[in-house]
Every structure is written in structure tokens, then in C-alpha cells.
Amino acid sequence: MRRATLMLTAVALLLAGCGGGGKGRASTATGARTAPAPAPDLTVAAAASLKTALTAYAGSVTYAKPRFSFAGSDALAAQIRAGVRPDVFAAANAALPESLHADGLVGVPVPFATNRLVVAVPAGGRGRVRALSDLAVPKVKIAIGSPSVPIGAYTRTVLSRMPAESRAAVMANVRSEEPDVSGIVGKIAAGAVDAGFVYASDVRASGGKLKAIALGPELQPEVVYEAAVVDGAKHPAEARRFVAGLRTGAGAQALRRAGFLPAP
Amino acid sequence: MRRAAFPLLLGAALAVTLAFLVLPIVAILTDVPPGDLLSSLDDASARDALRLSLETSLTSLAIIVAVGTPAAWMLATRRFPGRAIAITLVELPLVVPPAVAGIGLLAALGPNGILGGALQDAGVELVLQTAGVVVALTFVASPFYVRQAIAAFEGVDTRVLEASRTLGAGEARTLARVALPAARPALAAGAALAWGRALGEFGATLMFAGSFRGVTQTAPLAIYERFGTDFTGALALSAVLVVLSGVLLAVVKLVGRSEHAAR
């Protein structure tokens, strides 16, 4: 199904005469029609956890109209491997952009933010989980990310740092492995689970629906977000500007407001 | 000249339609070497997903046929106020996006939903359970069967039904002995479409039932999980679903045709 979407997109792009692979064609066929558009569409494939921050950042971007595709970083990376060419790829880890870079699919990844993992529970204190240790209580329901998505990988790092006994007890309480953080947040907000491992910024973005239980420093993994300009981007100059703004400009401010910490 | 142009246009439209619909399916099958297809089934989590998909989709199909058949019979044979509205409501899940279905099911049957408390008191747990998958599949797939069943029953010759009643058979007996056999090919086609839809369900299942291996992770969810890390594995599992759905459709067509020929 996904492959079908890719093909359709490819066909559509070819028909429109501005396919990523056909730069020459774009300039000859539709150069006249699309020529000096002052603010081109900038396609940004970004981790679901970046939604609030990047949507706010987009409001201050004047040189381009950012168009976002939010999903699990792993799914977005797989799309890029399958031939999708967004302008920017912003991931919730360093591993995915680095591996795409190693394969010559994206430029040099730039770290632009860090985040912390927390245990999120419904706000209001009615829930069954009030402390980290409650996660191991039998019949408590927990949602985590699937192993392939960064939030799921980080969560497994946290669990691996717990004593074997509590790790087993927590894993036994996992009821769903979601493809991205939105799924985890949704399951907690809907009351389908008692708690879930998400980023601190997700709790901030929930607008008071969720409450965070902090993890001790001995459990906390290093969560670094990296972004890269995709090779074959239609608007590389705007893409570079967008990525630079994540580190220092309006993007960095939006990230701080959304609960992200500065990059190392 | 002008007369020749229109059939040509029709032919071109058909060619475009076929190419458009068949291309992705062909791409899946040509991208996966047969060896990979078989070795992908060696993977225990893939087998779990396929087994769960078969179990949940067949369970929901049984529910759909058991409840949907009499409901369709009533809608097909009686004229009552609100009948048109009832038919529209039955068809509504066809046009509702699966993600909306998932949200709706959570809002209705979830722990904080309008019936959540009552279900909890009754000890029924659906969310993040295999039963929840069945609920999601039943919701999205039932219109495919019920719609077809209404049309099938409306197509049964009323004189035959009247004859049956005149000869002393009650309505239930007439339905079982006369209407059901007459409508069987069409009902089978509707059931196959519903089953196919249930087999492919993704959005409502993910939202309402979540994704957990062996419990709620059906084949489409397993395909999505593999998509991020193991594209070949995702393709292989997709190919299995394509083959399964293709065989399903072919069997129904053959059964329908042979029954038709027998009469």
C-alpha cells in the first residue's frame, strides 16, 4: 500500500514535470510557469514528537512555505530509502539520519535539540501510576513505542538499565507497541492505558492532559535530535536555512518553548 | 470516424483504470523473490500476525453474517418509516475514514467512552484486546456485506417468496429455505468483500486496539512495523496478503459462477 503511494507520488511528480530525479526536465518543462515563486513549498519530514515545535516554527518562516509530514522517524527514513525526496529530514535520534547520510541519501546531519524521556500519566492524579515503581504493579497497562521507532528504542534502553526483575514486570504490563509517539499519547489521553514512555516535550504539548513522572539520571538515555537536508531536495537553499534556524533562530526558540533542550 | 472515436475512448479509460489498479499489486509481487516470500513466513512474529489476522477477520465475518443477514432481510422486505435513514446509517462506515472509526470506537467503548463504564461494570474489556480488534473489523467491514445482502434479497423473485408463504411456510422458513439459497452467490460475494476489508483493516485497529504481537498486531500492523526497519520483510508480508486476498476473490467468483450455471 505504501509502495503504491510512493509510485503514485512519483507518477504525479513526473506528470507535473518537477520530479526530484528530473531536475533538467523541471527547468525546461515548467520553468516558465513556476519560475520566480517567492515562497516555494518546503517539504519537511519530521518525527511525530516535533509536531508542536515545528508547526510553531513554520509561522515565522518567510522564505518558504513549510509542508510537514509527521510520522515515526523510522517510517520517514524508510520512505526516503524507497525514493521519497522531502527537502528536510528531522529525526528523533542521530542513528537514522547518520545511516541515511552514510548511504548518500541525505547531507551531513546536524544535531539541533535534545529531549528527555519521561513516564506520562493522565493529569489529575486519578490514575494507577503515581511513581515509577507503579509501572511494575501487576495489571497496570503501559504503551511504549515499537522497537523500530526512536521512542521505542530509547524506552528499551531505559528498561535495560532497570534491575532485571522490575524490567520483566514492566514489560509484562506493556499492552501496545505504537508506531510513533502520537499513538502512545493518544492511548494515554483516551484512558486506554495507565501510562506510557514519551518525551518530556510530548507532555508539554498535551496542554495539561498529561503529567510527567521524571526518570532518574541513571535511567535517562541521551536523546539527540538530528536534521539533514535531503540529497536531491527541490529547494536545497531554503532547506539549509530551515535546518540552520532549528539550531539558532526562530526554530530553536520554538523548540525551547515546546520543552526541548539545546543541542550539545 | 466519430463513431469509432467513442469506443476508443472507452477502451483507453479501461486501460488506464486497469493499469492504475494493477500496477501496485504487480510491483509488490515482482519485488519479492518467491524464496523471500517463503522465508518471511519463517518469522514467528509474521506468522503470529497472519494467524491473528485470520482469526479476528473470520470471527468478525461470522458476527457480520449472523447479525447482518436478518437485518438485511428486514430492510429488503419491509417498507417502514426511517428505512432510508437506516440504510444510510448502515452504509456510513463505508465513507468514514478508518482513523475516525478508531476515534469513534474509543469515544463510545473506550474506558472514558459513553459506554465505557457500563462495559467495565460488566467485566468486558475491548480496548487493546483481541476482542477490540474484532470490534474494529466488524465496524468497518459490515457495510460491505449488509449492503450486498439487501440488494441480494431485493433481487429474489417475490412471486417465489409469496408461493412459499401461500404453501404454508412461515417467514423464517421462507428465508431459510427459499430466499437464502436464491441469494447465496450474491451473499457470498458480499461476505468475501467484507472479509477482504477486515483482513486489510489498519487505522481503526491501531487506534482502538493498539499493536501488540500475538494479541492485537494484525498483518497490516505488522507490515507497517516492518516498513521502518525491514522493507523486504514488509513487502513479503504484503505479498502474502495480496495472494490471500486474490485467492479469496477468485474462489468467490468461481463459486458464484458455478452456482449460476447450475441453475
Interface residues (C-beta under 8 A of the other chain):
Chain A: M1 R2 R3 A4 M7 G72 D74 A75 A77 A78 R81 A82 K141 A143 S146 P147 S148 V149 V174 R175 S176 E177 E178 P179 G183 G186 K187 A190 G191 A192 V193
Chain B: L23 P24 A27 I28 D31 L106 G110 P111 N112 G116 V127 L128 L206 M207 G210 S211 F212 R213 V215 T216 Q217 I223 Y224 E225 R226 F227 G228 T229 F231 A234 L235 S238
